[in-house]
Amino acid sequence: MPAFEDSDFSLPARPTSSKGPTLRKMASHNSSHSTSKSQTLAIPSEQAEDGGAIEVPATRSQIAESDALMHSLSGSPSSSARRGSRNSFGTSLPIPRTKRQSRLSSTYNADDRPVRPGMPAIKPTRDILSSQVQDMSLVKTAAAKDMAFAFDIDGVLVHGDRLIPEGKRVLEILNGDNELGIKIPHIFLTNGSGKVEEKRCDQLSKILHSPVSTEQFIQSHTPMSALSEYYETVLVVGGENYQCREVAKNYGFKNIVVPNDIVASISTISPLKEFFTAEQRATSTPRDFSKVKIDAILVFSDSRDYATDLQIIMDLLQSENGVLGTYAKDPVSQRIPIYFSQGDMLCPTEHPTPRMSQGTFRIALEAIYKSITGVELERVVYGKPEMATYKYADDVMSSWMETIHNEERLPKNIYMIGDNPASDIVGGNMYGWNTCLVRTGVYQGEGNDDANPANFGVFNNVLDAVQTALRKELGEDFQSKWSDDINPATGNVSASAIE
């Protein structure tokens, strides 16, 4: 997790404590279950003993919005009334740079003769020529090192497992296929989820035909790894074949429960579940849940079985401190916390129109909870456009910069490219990034989005957006293509010096 200080978020410093993590006491509720929004969700309020986690104030209320059956993904209904600020916080992404050989070894020799007796002929490599090009274009190179991109994935670079063609070309350009031969820094910031980061990056690398490192990749539940310092036993919901169990294990959670474990132990818990396959039973871990206290509920990814997952979550939210089979005298004051990894209502897939995402599952739960208990559900939502996600991205960016460019700093101009106005664009606008809205995913309208307009513009695809940003920062004459017919050591553009 990133090592931020309280001062980074304009928070007063907390007094140190020798005790372990504690939970903020929940405000008392009267017997009528008041719907007052002064109630406080029981969430961690102090760092763990090792100081490995921080708290970032949420930009949206923890109270459900089921009254309107809609969800505002930011503290304000839209960003249309906000004054767009570009890089007002000075945030940006890391940038890679190829390590160069000695300048003496890059001398051009027309006859390919050794420059020193006994040494083989020296022919400049592409890396050497790239460095020479950069030296000859110092102003443009400096500008290239001071810009970066943050890409949403689904609807921008891919549709499910299907590549968006322009996405492949964009990554080629940013990985060095440009007139400077320089790598332009970029990270991947997605509300996608459900797999271990290594597996997701391997999958993306194959689809995109470009390497994607875990060091430049953030999915919606990545920052939630910090919660492992506070909760020992958690119910993890969502994900294909419950791969999120493996995700939670990698994050350091000690005791992980998935809904199938509960169904295997309590067959009557989900009356609408008609089949429980042998494969599901074989991958389950049944136990006596009357003796298991679940500390928190973590919705890591989209539910594959709404009826079962909603039923189990509702049972836990009304239980006596997270023990299934019990019913609390005051379900509100004894309610265990629930976290969602993101709030998107829709997600682009291989289907012609966007499909429902985790946000719809959450809204369904909020409405059910209120109709049964009479009060709004308190919950925490991670992912874009939450500030915590962008603060975490800052740390990833600076680390990536150091890894690939040997400079631990953040470029000044960062461009967020996304397809969802309600998350990609709202979040980028609030954080001071340049935002680019593309029409290849959730948004396919004409002109800019009325409620959440992209401050840098709307583009048909990701390639249009990236090339426009490159021309703005590096000049209208910037070429998004490397030419092998160049030898800057002599200025002979006809010499093909690349082997």
N, C-alpha and C positions, 0 to 999 in steps of 0.2 A: 504494500500500500504506500501511497505517497507520504512523505514526511513533511506535512504542512504544519505551520504554527497557527495558533488562534489569531494572531495579528494579521495573518494573510486574509482573513475574512472579516476584519474589523470587529472581532469578538474580544471581550475582556478575558484576560488570562484566568484560567481556573486554578484554584489552589491544589497542590499536589496531595495525594492521599496514598497511604501505605496499604489501604484496603483494596480488595478486588473491585471489579465493575459493579456498579449499582444501577438500579432502575429508578427513573423519575417517578415519584408517587403520583398516582392518578387522582385527579380531583374527585371529590365525592359527588355522587348523583342521588337525587331524591327518588322516592319510590315511584314517582310518575315518569321516571326516565326522561328528564328534561332534554330537549334538543338544543340547548344552549351550546354555542360554539366555543365556550370557554373551557370545555372539557379537554383534558390533556391525554394524549396517547402515551402509554407506558413504553418508552423507548430508551435506549442507553443514553446516559447523560454524562458519563465520565469515561475517560480513556481506560483501556485495559492496562494491566500492570506494566506491560512492556512498552506502553505508549505507541503502539503501532497503528492506531486508528485515530481519525479526526472526525469532527462533526461539521457539516456544512449546512447552514440554514436553508430550508426548503423555500422555493419561490411560490409554491401553491399551498393552499390550506390542506391540513390532514383530514378534513371533514369531507365525507362523500358528497357528491352533487346529484344524488339520485332524484331530488325534487324535480329537476328539469330533465332527468334522464339523459343528460349530456355531460361532457367533461371538458372543462377548460384546461388545456395543458400548460398554461402559464398563470402567473399571478393576476394577469389582466386578461379579459376575454380575447383580445387580439392585440397585434402590434401595429395596427393601422394608425392609431393615435400617437404612437411613440415616435420620437425623433430618432431616426436611424443613425447610429454611431458606428464608424468603422475603426476597429482596432483601438477603441478608446481605453482599453485595459492593457494594451501592449502585448496581447497574447498571440501566439502563433505556433507553428509546427517545426519539427527538426528537419534537417537537410543532410543528405549523404554526399560524400566527396571521395573520389577514387584516390588512393594513396599513389603518389608519383615517384618515379625513379629520379636519380640525380640528373641535373640539367646537362652535365657533361656527356651523359650517355645518349642524349637526344639530338646530338649534332647530326645534321644531314650530310651524307657522303654520297655524292653522285655516282662514284664508281664502286660503291659498296665495299670499300677497302677498310680494313681494321684501323681504328684511330690509334691503337697502341700495338706494338709488336707482340705477336703471339695470341692476340685476342680475336675472336670471330667478328665478322662484319656486323655492324649495328644498323638495324632498320627500325625506325621509330614505330612504336605500337600505337594503337588508337588511344590508349590512355595517355601516352606522352603527348600526342598531338592535341588531345583535348585540353590538357593542362596548358599547352602553349597558346591555344586559341583563347583560353580563359585569361591568360596573362596579357594577351593583346587586346582584350575587351574587358578591362578592369571594372569600368562603371557598370556594364551590363552584367558581369559576373556577380558583382556586389549586390545588384538588385535581385538577381536570381536566388541568392542566398538569403535574401530578406523577405521571401514570399513562401507560402506553403498552402497545401490543400488538405481539407478534411472531407472525406467521402462517406456519405451514406452508401449502403451496398445494394439492398433490394430496391429495385426500381430505378437505380442510377447506373450500376455496373452490371447487374444480373437480374434476371427474372427467375427466381427459384434456382434451378441448376442450369439454366440457359443463359449464355453470355449475351449481353447487349454489345454488338460489334464495336461501337464507338468506345466502349470501356476498355477493350484490349489496346486500342491505339493510344488512348490517353496514358495508360501505364507505361507503354513503350516510350512515349515522349518524356514523361517524368523520370523514367529510369535511365535517361541519357541519350535518347534518339532525338537530339535537338542540335542546333547550330553550335552550341558551346560544348556539347558532349558532357554536360553537367547533369547531375541528378537533382531534381527539384523535390524538396521534402513533401511527404504526404503520409497521412495516417488514415485509418478506417474507423469510423465512429458510427456504429450501427445499433439500432434497437432490436436487431435480430438476436436470437438466443437459442438455448437448448442443447448445446454441445460444448465439450471441453475446447478451450481456445486453440490448442494445438491441432485438433482434428478439423476444426472449422477453417483454420488457416491453410491446412493441407488441401482441403476441398476447394477453397477459393483459388489457391495457386494453380490448380489444375484447370479450373473453369476459366480463369482470367489469363492463363498462359504467362503469368508473371509471378515472381516470388512474393508472398505475403508473410511477413514475420509476426510472431506473437508480440514482439516488442513495439509494433506499430498498429496494434489491433485492439479495439475495445468493443465488446458487445454489451448488451444492456445489463447483464448481471455481473460483469467483471468487477465493478466497484463494490458489489455486495459481499465480496470476500471479507471485508472488514467486519461483517456481522458475526463471523466465526469466533471473534474475541469475546462476544457477549452471550451467545446462545449455544448451549451444548446439544440439546435434542431439538431437531427442527423437522417439520413436515415440508417436504419439497414437492411442489406441484408443477406439472407441465413437462413438455419435451417428448420427443419421439422415443418410444420404448424406455421411457424414464431414464434417458442418458443423463439427466440432471442429477441423478444420484452420484454419478462419477464426478460431475462438476462440483457439487458440494463437498465431496471427499477431497478433491484437489484444493479447495479453498480452506480446508482445515476444520470443517465441522466434524465433530466427534461421533455423534449419533444421528443418523439420517433415516428418516421414515418417508416412504412414498405411498400414495394412495393404494397401490396394489398390495402393499404389506398389510394394510388395514382390511382390505376386502378378503384377502386370504385368511385373515384371522377372524373376521366377523362377517360371515356370508350374507347376513340380512341387512347390512348397513346401507346398501344401495338397492332399493326395491326395483329400480328401473334398469338395472344392469342385468341383461339376459344371459350373457356368456362371460365366463372367466376361463380363458384357454389354458391348456397345459403348459404352454410356454410362459404365460404370465405367472402362473403358479410357481413354475420352476425358478423364475427370477425374483420371486418375492421372499420376504423374510418375515414370516408370521411370528407373533409373540403375544403375550397376554397384555393387551393395551390398557387393562384396568390398573396396571401397575407402572405404566409409562406416563411421565409428565412431559408433554410437548411444550417447549418454551416459546416457540414462534412459528409462524407460517410464512414460507417463502415461495411466492409464485415466480419461478424462474423463467417459464416459457408458456406458450399457448397450451391450454388444456386440450387433451385428446378425448376426454370423456366428461363433458360438461356436467351431466346429471350426477355422476359419482363424485366428482371433485367438489361440486357445489354442496352436495349433501354432507360430505366429510368435513369441509371447512365450516359449514354452519353448525355442525355438532360441536366442533372444537371452540368456535367463537362463543357458544352458549354454555360451555362446560365449566366445571370447577377447576380453574387454573390449568387448563390444558389436558385434563384427563378424560379420555373418551368414556362414555357410559355414565357420566355424571352431569348434573344440571345445576348451575350456579343459582343461588338465591337472588343475586344481583348480577346478571350476565354482563352488564355494562362495566361495572367497576372491576370485575374479575376477568375481563376479556384479555386474551393473550394478543400480542401485536401481530399484524399481518403486513407483509411487504410485497410489492409488485415490482418487477424489474423494469417495466416501461408502461406507458399509457396509450400507445397508438390504437386508434379504433380500427384502422384499415391497414392492410399490408399488401403490396403488389406481389403476385406470384406468376406462375406460368399460365394461370387462368386469364381470359381476356379482360376481366375487370377485377379490381382489388377485392381481397377476401377479409373477413373479420379477423381481428387480431386480439391481443391480450386485453386491450381496453374494453372490448365488448363483454368479455368474461367478468371483468371487474365491475362494470356497470350493472350486470345481471346480479352479481353478488350483493352489491350495495342496495339495489332495489328490494331484493329478497330479504335482506337483513332488516331493512327499515320496516317492511310490511309485517314482519314477524315480531320484532322487538319494539317498534315504535320510535326508534332513535336512529340517527345517522351513523353509519359505520366509519370509524376512524381508521386510517390506513396510511402507509407511506409508499410513494411511487418514485422509483428511480428512473434512469434512462433520460434521453432527450425529451424535453428541453430543460431538465433539472440542472441547476448550477453545479451540483455535486459531480455530475458526469463531466462537465467542462473543466472543473478544477482538477479532476482526475486526469483528464486529457492533457492538461498542462504538464503534468509530471511525466506522462508517457512521451509527449513531444520532446521535452528537454532531454530525457534519457535517450530517445532515438537519435536526437541531434548529436549527442556525445558519442553514441555507438557508431554512427555511419559518417560523421563529419568531424569528429574530434573537437567539437565546440559545444559546450553546454550552455546554450542560449536559445532564445525563441525569436524567430523572424517577426518582423513587424506586421506584415500583411498576410492574413490568413483568409482563405476562401472556403466557406462551407457549401458543399454542393449536395442538394437533396431534392427529393420528390414530394415530401410531405410538408405543406405549409404549417400545419399545427404542431410539428415537433422540430424538424430540421431548420425551418426558417425562423420560427419563434425563438428557439434556443440560440441560434447564431446571432440574430438581431440583438437579443438581450445581452449577449456576452461580448458584443462589439466586433463581431466578425463580419466580413463581406459575405452576403448570402446570395446563392445562385439557385433558382428553382428550375428544375428540368421537367419536361412533359412526358417522360418515359415511364412514370410510375403512378402514384396516387393522383397527382395533379396532371390534368390533361386539358385544362381550360385555355381560353384565349386571354391574352394580356396577363397582367399580374394578378395574384390572389388579392381579393378585396380586403379580407380580414387580416391576413398576415403576408404583406407584400415583401418579396425579396428585394433587399436594398441594392444589389448589384444587377439584378435583372432576371428575366425569364428566358430560357433557352430550349431549343428543340431536343438537345441531348447533351451528355456530359462533355463530349469533344468540343462542341460549340462554346460551352461555358469555360473550359480550361484554356482554349486558344484565345478567347476574348480577354481573360485575366492575364495571360502571358503577354499579350500585345500591350495591355495597359501598363504593366509593370516593367516590361523589357523593351518596349518600343514597337511601333507598327511594323517595322521591317524584320522582327524576330522570326526566324525560320524554325518550324517544328520538325526539323529533319536534320540529321547528321550527314555530311557529305564525306565520303572516303577520298574524294579527289581534292585533297588539301594537304599541304605541308607548310605550316606557318613558319618553320625555321628559315625557309628561303623565300616564302611568299609565292611559291610556285603552285598555283591551284590546279595545274594539269598533272602534277606528279601524284601517282597513286602509291602512297607510302605505307598503306595499311596492309599487313599480311593477314 
